Amino acid sequence: MGVLVLGGNGLIGRTLCAQLVGARADVISAGRSVEDGRRLGGVLFRRVDMATFTDWAHLLTDVDTVYHLAWSTIPSSAAIDPAQDIVENVVGTVRMLEAARRIPHIRIVFASSGGAVYGPPDYLPIDERHPVRPISAYGVSKLMVEHYIQKYRRLYGIDGVCLRISNCYGAGQSEKKGLGAIALFARAALKGEPIKLFGDGQNVRDYVHVDDVVAALIATGNARRVPGPLNIGSGVGHSLLEVVTKLEVAVGRRLEVERVAARGFDVPASILYTHRAHNRIGWKATIDIDHGIAMVLDELRAELGLECELPSMSTATIRSISTARKAIRGL
């Protein structure tokens, strides 16, 4: 039986496909573009636009695991056209679920958003019992898909699970989408361009490296009948300003920062509590942010044809971020 990766051209999808091929799985990568999908040997590519595709019964033939990573929007684009966000992402997913419910024993692993579905936190770190109150269109549509997967699990027995992934990062994130602070900041630093910082830079995020995310996806795909949702994150919070400081240490110089207006859909803090994932699928993050930043910089230097630079002492004082579980006031 085979594995279908929806959204196989993205950072997580490409990394997942490579890992699955290495494990000798029969992999189908589905997405709207064929270019990236043809670069990895051992992967069969299919052109699928979630907004219009209807031949799910044929695509799911001989598939026993679906990794649903496909999503056409990011928080900023979903805010501009929330109706289209629903059409492209939610409706397409429901069509897929309708076909999947007729296939016995199929496993569906959905990549949800641990930052967007919870909304402003009542406490940190956030566990899966925390209320879900998304403040962005992106978070609302992700949560809608979670509810549909739960519905199909309850009514039809589909073995579906939702992973609430925190801020995933890696060198291969698309610069055009403006997604992924660490990769965007690192690329700007290496190119000598200013880092674009939204708001005051105090927003705290839980950054998790793509290799850790893929390990969580594979562990979930291999664990049948494990209920979700499951938080997938590092369990440690860092502000945007702290990320800039860590990059300054890594590249050995002060970086230029360009301040831009804060965005209304950004929650002030998001740190995930991942004990449930450890208990149910045996997973926990292994790459800390300093190592992850070094990995991103090395990959980007190779991509840009740059020589390695030696790090120097920090040029700024890092304000520590407490990750202890606590109530959040005034957020």
Buried (B, 14 or more C-beta within 10 A) or exposed (E): EBBBBBBBBBBBBBBBBBBBBEEEBBBBBBBBEEEBBEEBEEBEBBEBBBBEBEEBEEBBEEBBBBBBBBBBBBBBBBBEEBEBBBBBBBBBBBBBBEBBBEBEEBBBBBBBBBBBBBBEBBBBBBBBEBEBBBBBBBBBBBBBBBEBBBBBBEEEEBBBBBBBBBBBBBBBBBEEEEBBBBBBBBBBBBEEEEBBBBBEBBBBBBBBBBBBBBBBBBBBBBBEEBEBBBBBBBBBBBBBBBBBBBBBBBBEBEBEBEEEEBEEBBBBBBBBBBEBBEEBBEBBBEBEBEEBBBBBBEBBBEEEEEEEBEBEEEEBEBEEBEBEEEEEEEE
